[in-house]
């Protein structure tokens, strides 16, 4: 088993993933089980988010976490996929820089 890489705060801030076109910042408001979450997105909509299989057992997402989501093409106003979870250090940096001003945190 490999040891987890320990990063300093500066290294974590350097690794912040920026949203690509079609992606939104969101805050997790509820966990529903079976890999589903309720999230409040930066565009003002509440969506049902799905945690994809590659993240399901590797990344633990809790209520209040900041995530990066991509709305579905079929039902973009109601459903989305989680693509990234920000660490607490990264989330604090995003709050300080004003990137998350549209979210109620």
Residue pairs with C-beta under 8 A, 6 or more apart in sequence:
7 15
9 89
12 87
12 89
12 90
13 89
13 90
13 93
15 90
16 86
16 90
16 93
16 94
17 68
17 84
17 86
19 25
19 68
22 70
22 71
23 68
23 69
23 70
23 83
24 41
24 42
24 43
24 68
24 69
24 70
24 71
24 80
25 41
25 42
25 66
25 67
25 68
25 69
25 94
25 99
25 100
25 102
25 103
26 39
26 40
26 41
26 42
26 47
26 49
26 66
26 67
26 68
26 69
26 80
26 103
27 39
27 40
27 64
27 65
27 66
27 67
27 103
27 104
27 105
28 37
28 38
28 39
28 49
28 61
28 62
28 63
28 64
28 65
28 67
29 37
29 38
29 39
29 40
29 46
29 63
30 37
30 38
30 63
31 37
31 61
31 62
31 63
32 38
32 48
35 50
35 51
35 53
35 56
36 48
36 49
36 50
36 51
37 48
37 49
37 50
37 51
37 61
37 82
38 46
38 47
38 48
38 49
39 46
39 47
39 49
39 67
39 69
39 80
39 82
40 46
40 103
40 104
41 47
41 69
41 71
41 80
42 100
42 102
42 103
43 102
44 102
45 77
47 69
47 71
47 77
47 78
47 79
47 80
48 78
48 79
48 80
49 67
49 69
49 79
49 80
49 81
49 82
50 79
50 80
50 81
50 82
51 59
51 61
51 82
52 81
52 82
52 83
55 82
55 85
59 85
61 67
61 82
61 85
65 85
65 86
65 91
66 85
66 86
66 90
66 91
66 94
66 100
66 103
66 105
67 82
67 83
67 84
67 85
67 86
68 82
68 83
68 84
68 85
68 86
69 80
69 81
69 82
69 83
70 80
70 81
70 83
71 77
71 79
71 80
72 79
72 80
72 81
86 94
91 100
94 100
95 105
